[in-house]
Amino acid sequence: MSVTEGEIMNYSDAYKQIMKSRGYTQRELAAVIGIAQGSLSCSLKDGNPTLSTAGKYLQPLGYKLALVPVGSRLPDGSHVLDC
């Protein structure tokens, strides 16, 4: 998949999909991150976290944020976000 070929998702939908695929509930994941479940829920409802917060929330799921040139090949399991 390349940056231009993949399904473009918003942050909240991508995060929920990744969280579900890893077998976490919001409550379980919030405990792993070290935040209240309500904080995670608010972040997903808002859908526009800072890069720092997004990185912190993605790390326990085995993901990192990356900036890649348009047209770059992405590994399977990558998500392209609509920013």
Z-matrix of the N, CA and C atoms (Angstrom, degrees):
N
C 1 1.449
C 2 1.526 1 107.86
N 3 1.300 2 115.98 1 140.72
C 4 1.462 3 119.40 2 174.98
C 5 1.522 4 108.65 3 -110.74
N 6 1.306 5 115.54 4 168.38
C 7 1.460 6 120.62 5 -178.28
C 8 1.522 7 111.00 6 -56.97
N 9 1.308 8 118.30 7 -34.53
C 10 1.459 9 120.24 8 -177.80
C 11 1.526 10 112.90 9 -87.42
N 12 1.340 11 118.71 10 -15.80
C 13 1.457 12 121.24 11 -176.29
C 14 1.523 13 113.82 12 -91.12
N 15 1.324 14 117.42 13 -28.55
C 16 1.457 15 121.37 14 -172.02
C 17 1.505 16 113.14 15 -72.78
N 18 1.328 17 114.06 16 162.58
C 19 1.453 18 120.53 17 174.86
C 20 1.524 19 108.15 18 -69.37
N 21 1.309 20 116.47 19 126.69
C 22 1.458 21 121.26 20 179.40
C 23 1.521 22 108.05 21 -88.72
N 24 1.331 23 116.02 22 127.29
C 25 1.460 24 121.94 23 -175.92
C 26 1.524 25 109.48 24 -124.24
N 27 1.330 26 115.19 25 158.00
C 28 1.455 27 117.24 26 170.46
C 29 1.530 28 108.04 27 -82.75
N 30 1.322 29 116.52 28 162.72
C 31 1.461 30 122.14 29 -175.36
C 32 1.525 31 111.82 30 -56.06
N 33 1.319 32 117.35 31 -47.43
C 34 1.461 33 120.81 32 -175.82
C 35 1.522 34 111.88 33 -60.79
N 36 1.321 35 117.26 34 -46.17
C 37 1.461 36 120.39 35 -179.52
C 38 1.527 37 111.53 36 -65.28
N 39 1.335 38 116.51 37 -41.92
C 40 1.461 39 120.30 38 178.65
C 41 1.523 40 109.97 39 -63.99
N 42 1.327 41 117.53 40 -44.67
C 43 1.456 42 121.51 41 -178.20
C 44 1.526 43 110.92 42 -62.59
N 45 1.334 44 116.22 43 -45.01
C 46 1.465 45 119.93 44 179.87
C 47 1.531 46 110.93 45 -63.06
N 48 1.331 47 116.67 46 -39.15
C 49 1.460 48 120.59 47 178.55
C 50 1.531 49 110.83 48 -64.16
N 51 1.322 50 116.74 49 -44.80
C 52 1.467 51 121.04 50 178.70
C 53 1.527 52 109.99 51 -64.46
N 54 1.317 53 117.14 52 -45.44
C 55 1.460 54 122.07 53 -179.05
C 56 1.537 55 110.15 54 -58.63
N 57 1.320 56 116.22 55 -45.66
C 58 1.467 57 121.06 56 179.80
C 59 1.530 58 110.83 57 -64.49
N 60 1.335 59 116.77 58 -42.40
C 61 1.468 60 119.91 59 -178.49
C 62 1.528 61 111.72 60 -65.65
N 63 1.330 62 116.77 61 -24.83
C 64 1.471 63 121.73 62 178.37
C 65 1.530 64 111.99 63 -91.38
N 66 1.346 65 116.71 64 -2.24
C 67 1.462 66 121.14 65 175.14
C 68 1.520 67 116.00 66 80.20
N 69 1.326 68 117.31 67 24.11
C 70 1.463 69 121.43 68 179.95
C 71 1.517 70 111.56 69 -101.42
N 72 1.329 71 115.19 70 145.89
C 73 1.457 72 120.88 71 163.55
C 74 1.524 73 106.74 72 -93.12
N 75 1.323 74 117.27 73 166.66
C 76 1.468 75 119.70 74 177.01
C 77 1.521 76 110.58 75 -59.82
N 78 1.311 77 116.68 76 -41.31
C 79 1.472 78 120.49 77 -178.09
C 80 1.528 79 110.48 78 -63.30
N 81 1.327 80 117.35 79 -45.43
C 82 1.466 81 121.01 80 -179.56
C 83 1.526 82 111.43 81 -64.04
N 84 1.318 83 115.67 82 -44.76
C 85 1.455 84 119.39 83 -178.10
C 86 1.526 85 111.74 84 -67.77
N 87 1.320 86 116.62 85 -39.64
C 88 1.469 87 120.14 86 177.39
C 89 1.528 88 109.81 87 -58.79
N 90 1.334 89 117.56 88 -40.45
C 91 1.466 90 120.94 89 178.77
C 92 1.530 91 110.88 90 -63.72
N 93 1.320 92 117.09 91 -40.05
C 94 1.472 93 121.23 92 178.61
C 95 1.529 94 110.04 93 -65.07
N 96 1.338 95 116.75 94 -42.33
C 97 1.468 96 121.58 95 -179.18
C 98 1.528 97 110.44 96 -70.17
N 99 1.341 98 116.11 97 -30.75
C 100 1.458 99 120.66 98 -178.16
C 101 1.511 100 113.27 99 93.33
N 102 1.332 101 115.74 100 31.41
C 103 1.462 102 121.07 101 179.25
C 104 1.531 103 108.47 102 -129.12
N 105 1.320 104 115.91 103 167.38
C 106 1.462 105 120.61 104 175.15
C 107 1.530 106 109.68 105 -72.49
N 108 1.317 107 116.07 106 147.02
C 109 1.469 108 120.22 107 178.58
C 110 1.525 109 110.46 108 -57.87
N 111 1.325 110 117.58 109 -35.79
C 112 1.459 111 121.31 110 178.95
C 113 1.525 112 112.87 111 -62.58
N 114 1.333 113 116.52 112 -33.93
C 115 1.474 114 120.13 113 177.91
C 116 1.520 115 110.86 114 -66.43
N 117 1.333 116 116.53 115 -42.39
C 118 1.460 117 120.27 116 177.68
C 119 1.520 118 110.36 117 -65.34
N 120 1.318 119 116.27 118 -42.96
C 121 1.460 120 121.23 119 179.04
C 122 1.530 121 111.10 120 -60.51
N 123 1.317 122 117.36 121 -44.76
C 124 1.471 123 121.23 122 179.32
C 125 1.528 124 110.97 123 -63.29
N 126 1.322 125 116.38 124 -40.16
C 127 1.460 126 120.25 125 178.87
C 128 1.521 127 111.01 126 -62.33
N 129 1.328 128 116.33 127 -39.69
C 130 1.463 129 119.93 128 -179.60
C 131 1.529 130 111.47 129 -73.93
N 132 1.319 131 117.44 130 -33.36
C 133 1.467 132 119.96 131 176.96
C 134 1.525 133 110.46 132 -68.55
N 135 1.335 134 115.84 133 -42.43
C 136 1.465 135 121.03 134 179.36
C 137 1.522 136 109.67 135 -66.50
N 138 1.338 137 116.29 136 -42.29
C 139 1.460 138 121.51 137 175.87
C 140 1.512 139 115.92 138 72.28
N 141 1.334 140 117.37 139 10.95
C 142 1.457 141 119.84 140 -177.06
C 143 1.529 142 110.43 141 -139.18
N 144 1.360 143 117.15 142 62.28
C 145 1.461 144 118.83 143 -178.46
C 146 1.527 145 111.46 144 -73.15
N 147 1.321 146 115.80 145 161.24
C 148 1.459 147 118.45 146 171.88
C 149 1.524 148 107.96 147 -65.27
N 150 1.329 149 116.79 148 162.08
C 151 1.466 150 119.78 149 177.71
C 152 1.524 151 110.60 150 -60.97
N 153 1.316 152 116.78 151 -38.26
C 154 1.458 153 121.56 152 179.24
C 155 1.529 154 111.10 153 -61.35
N 156 1.320 155 116.25 154 -47.07
C 157 1.463 156 120.57 155 179.65
C 158 1.521 157 110.65 156 -66.04
N 159 1.315 158 117.70 157 -44.81
C 160 1.467 159 120.64 158 179.10
C 161 1.524 160 110.40 159 -58.58
N 162 1.316 161 117.04 160 -44.07
C 163 1.459 162 120.73 161 178.90
C 164 1.519 163 111.91 162 -62.50
N 165 1.326 164 116.39 163 -43.00
C 166 1.461 165 121.68 164 179.27
C 167 1.526 166 110.85 165 -62.51
N 168 1.313 167 117.15 166 -40.45
C 169 1.462 168 121.47 167 -177.93
C 170 1.528 169 112.11 168 -76.75
N 171 1.324 170 118.43 169 -28.24
C 172 1.467 171 121.50 170 -179.27
C 173 1.523 172 113.11 171 -82.65
N 174 1.323 173 117.70 172 -28.80
C 175 1.462 174 121.86 173 -174.27
C 176 1.534 175 112.89 174 -54.92
N 177 1.347 176 120.76 175 -46.79
C 178 1.459 177 119.78 176 -179.58
C 179 1.537 178 113.60 177 -64.56
N 180 1.316 179 116.35 178 -17.64
C 181 1.465 180 121.04 179 178.72
C 182 1.526 181 112.08 180 -89.79
N 183 1.328 182 116.06 181 -2.10
C 184 1.457 183 120.42 182 179.09
C 185 1.519 184 113.85 183 86.18
N 186 1.328 185 116.98 184 21.44
C 187 1.469 186 121.83 185 179.95
C 188 1.519 187 110.29 186 -118.92
N 189 1.326 188 115.48 187 154.01
C 190 1.464 189 123.18 188 173.08
C 191 1.518 190 107.88 189 -132.45
N 192 1.312 191 115.36 190 155.54
C 193 1.464 192 120.40 191 173.85
C 194 1.521 193 108.37 192 -81.56
N 195 1.315 194 116.47 193 142.46
C 196 1.466 195 120.44 194 178.35
C 197 1.516 196 109.09 195 -145.68
N 198 1.310 197 115.52 196 144.60
C 199 1.462 198 121.43 197 173.34
C 200 1.526 199 106.19 198 -104.53
N 201 1.312 200 115.78 199 123.68
C 202 1.463 201 119.93 200 -178.44
C 203 1.526 202 109.33 201 -130.77
N 204 1.322 203 117.33 202 150.46
C 205 1.455 204 119.90 203 178.55
C 206 1.532 205 111.57 204 -65.05
N 207 1.304 206 116.38 205 144.24
C 208 1.461 207 121.46 206 175.48
C 209 1.524 208 108.23 207 -56.38
N 210 1.313 209 115.94 208 136.41
C 211 1.450 210 121.38 209 -179.53
C 212 1.515 211 113.50 210 92.76
N 213 1.335 212 117.59 211 -7.15
C 214 1.461 213 121.22 212 179.28
C 215 1.524 214 110.23 213 -68.11
N 216 1.321 215 116.13 214 145.46
C 217 1.458 216 121.49 215 174.67
C 218 1.520 217 108.55 216 -75.71
N 219 1.314 218 116.04 217 134.97
C 220 1.458 219 121.50 218 179.54
C 221 1.516 220 109.40 219 -114.58
N 222 1.327 221 117.35 220 147.11
C 223 1.467 222 119.86 221 177.60
C 224 1.521 223 111.27 222 -68.89
N 225 1.328 224 116.03 223 156.95
C 226 1.457 225 120.80 224 174.85
C 227 1.520 226 109.32 225 -55.10
N 228 1.313 227 116.69 226 143.46
C 229 1.456 228 121.41 227 -179.16
C 230 1.512 229 113.79 228 89.52
N 231 1.331 230 116.86 229 -1.90
C 232 1.471 231 120.31 230 177.92
C 233 1.517 232 110.27 231 -75.54
N 234 1.307 233 116.16 232 154.76
C 235 1.464 234 122.29 233 177.55
C 236 1.520 235 107.84 234 -128.00
N 237 1.329 236 116.21 235 133.91
C 238 1.462 237 122.28 236 175.83
C 239 1.507 238 107.26 237 -101.83
N 240 1.327 239 116.88 238 122.04
C 241 1.458 240 121.49 239 -176.86
C 242 1.511 241 111.98 240 -97.82
N 243 1.307 242 114.78 241 142.93
C 244 1.457 243 121.99 242 174.03
C 245 1.518 244 107.43 243 -83.71
N 246 1.321 245 117.57 244 113.44
C 247 1.472 246 121.42 245 -176.93
C 248 1.509 247 111.20 246 -107.29
